[in-house]
Amino acid sequence: MMNITSSTVFNVLTASLIWIAASVTSDAAETRPNVIVFLADDLGWGDLGCYGHPLIKTPHLDRFAQQGLKLTQCYSGGAVCSPSRSAILTGRTPYRNGVFTWIPEGRDLHLRRSEITFAKLLHDQGYATCHVGKWHLNGYFNDPRHPQPNDHGYDWWLATQNNAAPSHKDPNNFVRNGKAIGKLTGFSAPLVVDEGIKWLKEQRKPDQPFLLSVWTHEPHLPIESDSQYQDQYRDLADADLRQHHGNVSQLDAAFGRLMTTLDELNLTDNTFVVFTADNGPEGDGVKGRTRGSTGGLRGRKRDVYEGGIRVPGIIRWPGKITPATTSDTPVIGSDLFATVCELAKIPVPADRVIDGGTLLPLFSGAKEVIRQRPLYWRCNIAIQMPKTAMRIGDWKIVANEPLTRFELYHLGRDPHEQNNLADREPEKFAEMREGLKKLNAEIEAEGPDWWKNYETGNQPKKKP
């Protein structure tokens, strides 16, 4: 007869508990979804077929919208590119995190090391992380004076400081993991997606959850589109219009190829994918290649009116989001930080204000996003009077930078911001005005004061 001692029982129980704990940990890791954040550049709210554009062909994004949730009131965190990118990564409004304006090459402005990105949090919790495409979060790109993508949590990166140069065609200014790679053959969005696909197939560990950020240059200037996409618009007499529309279709095709790769690698069902843009369309929309559509909304890029900050937003998460659904709940780029943290089961940092809130309740039918602070925008290079804005519910107030002139709109009744209600709604106007002043003062007090003496324009500022 076998002699079972108490120590034997203890050892068996201990081993069983270790096995169970390991299994639970393994199961928890397996249930953490992969994350893809796909960001277009200067894409207007009305530029996709699924958002009502009558001509531009975007079959892949239209299909994607049918597979997930289309957001009709999705906002960028800023009215220009660098601020909106910083808001996505940190969950903090740009004047709070310091990236308050677009960053020309050679300027001493950057996303500080003290800011915590979702890439860093996911990386530290075992995610493989990759960034491909535009970066635009430092003035000294690929230079130790400023933090680079790897300093903010990305294991692998292929990026440019700002635009693809000399254009989207055959760009020569990409850097991979700190090494300039010279001229590439092809067009920017397809090249960027190629890198992301190669990373998925060859660099990451198959059993490791991943974060992939894909930030294309399309349809930002200088636009250059593959002839196969321009040919879809051969009936248009305006060559610049063919270039622009082809550029959006070029972006769409690249996005579609990435989604096909997820299918091929059996990653679709456990991958959370969000597609959005950094701000509204460039230019006046009637000449040149900057022909993006705001869908009739007032203003364009650099404006805090709706056309400058409302952008497409589509989210797919199989089994968690009901396909072919739409939400008119206002969401903003900074919401992605808290959302990604919740997806990865990581608490948001408690030592700083996180302006955004998690979007996960929307997927179960909630009608609002719970945030610490109201929706807020500020653009120091806005050409027109309003440079600052705040939205609470359907009410939106816009103001000049000194906060001495204000306009009040009710977006539910007036989505095109045609009727200033400041005089007709004195109580609501006073409430919103004081709320904006208070929030603006709080943000200014926390963030760095670089904006106070910053010289706007295109010329690099010499380092002292």
Secondary structure, 3 states (H helix, E strand, C coil): CCCCCHHHHHHHHHHHHHHHHHHHHHHHHHHCCEEEEEEECCCCCCCCHHHCCCCCCCHHHHHHHHHCEEEEEEECCCCCHHHHHHHHHHCCCHHHHCCCCCCCCCCCCECCCCCCCHHHHHHHCCCEEEEEEECCCECCCCCCCCCCHHHHCCCEEEEECCCCCCCCECCCCCEECCEECCCCCCEHHHHHHHHHHHHHHHHCCCCCCEEEEEECCCCCCCCCCCHHHHHHHCCCCCHHHHHHHHHHHHHHHHHHHHHHHHHHCCCHHHEEEEEEECCCCCCCCCCCCCCCCCCCCCCCCCCCCHHHHEEEEEEECCCCCCCCEEECCCEECCHHHHHHHHHCCCCCCCCCCCCCCCCHHHHHCCCCCCCCCCEEEECCCCCCCCCEEEEECCEEEEECCCCCCEEEEECCCCCCCCCCCCCCCHHHHHHHHHHHHHHHHHHHHHCCCHHHHCCCCCCCCCCC
